[in-house]
Amino acid sequence: MSNKDFIEKIIQSYVDSRELSYGNGGYNITRGMSHSSSGKAEDLFALFVANYLDDNDLKFLVDKPISANISTQKRKKTFKPDLAIEQNNQLTHYFDLKMDLGWNRDIEHYLYVKNNFINELKKSKTASYKILGGKKEIQIADALIYQIVILTPKNGNAKALRKNIEVAKKLENVKLYILTEGVHLNFYNPKERESLIIRDDQFEKLLQDTKQKLI
């Protein structure tokens, strides 16, 4: 799957999300709000990364709750990466996929929190997740980082984004990628597609960083 294929499929998922899931059956049924596209995007992103790494020994966990003992908390901390990769019983990758910048207006604080959380996660050494009939224990890779993938920088403040990009560069456990520019991928006017810029350099950085974190 090429970078362009990935983005085109995201765009199509937005289009599909505007439609009724089971049609109107010939009745006067219309949908106002679109279905959420984030779940489909997570599935597609997992396939995109898996296709690039091309290793059937890797496990790709999409939206899977994972728990770990964190020293600063009495109870186990449960976290849910949009995509996690497990290799040889180790958690090697932790991705969050964001459709745009509308999800959080204080990204700087969020990045610091995630950076600290990865440090705590490494200290815990182990984590677990539920499987059929029980749970599976896994190790935390020493090289684990938090990779936040933003599909479009729209719905956010451009000045704040530039600052947050610089903040992420200084954090040891955080990598930030912005895959497109120019237009939100949920556009309605076909002419807006002409403004779409696919950041192949960011795709390359994302994939290379991901490959380097394999054991």
C-alpha positions, 0 to 999 in steps of 0.5 A: 500500500502506497502513501497515496493509497493510504490517504485515499482510503482515509478520504473514502472512509469519510465519504462512506461514513456519511451514508446509512450503514444499511441503506434506506430500504426505500423509506425516507431515512436520512443521516445527519451526523457522520459515523465515526471514521477513527476506528476504520482509520486505526484498522487501515493504519495497522494494515499499512504498517504491517504491509511495510514491515512484512513480518508475520511473526509480529503481532499488531494490536488495534485499540487493545487495552493493556495494563501495567503497574505504574509506581506513581499509582496504586492500581494498575494503569490501563492504556489503549494504543490505537496500534501496538506492536508486539515482537517476541513477547515484548511491547515494541511500539505504541502508536496513537492516530489522530484524524486532525488537531481538534481532539486536544487544545493543549497538545504541549501538556499532552506530549509531556504527559505521554513522555513521562508515562513512557518512562514509567512504563519502562520502569514497570518492565512488564504489562499484560492484556486479556486473551481468551481464557486469561491474560498474556504477560509481555515485556516492555522494550527498552527502546519503546517510544510514543509515536503520535501520527496526525493525519491532518493539521487542520482544526488546530492552531498553526502557531501552537502546532509549530511550537508543539513540533519543536517540543516533541523533538526535545522529548526522548520518548515522543515522535510526532508525524503529520502526514498531510497538509493543505486541506482536511481529509473530510472535504466535501467539495471535490475541488478541495482535493487539489489543495491536498499535499501528502507529506512523503517525507513524514511517511518516510520518517514514520516508517523508518522510525518504526522499523528501527524500533524492532528488536 
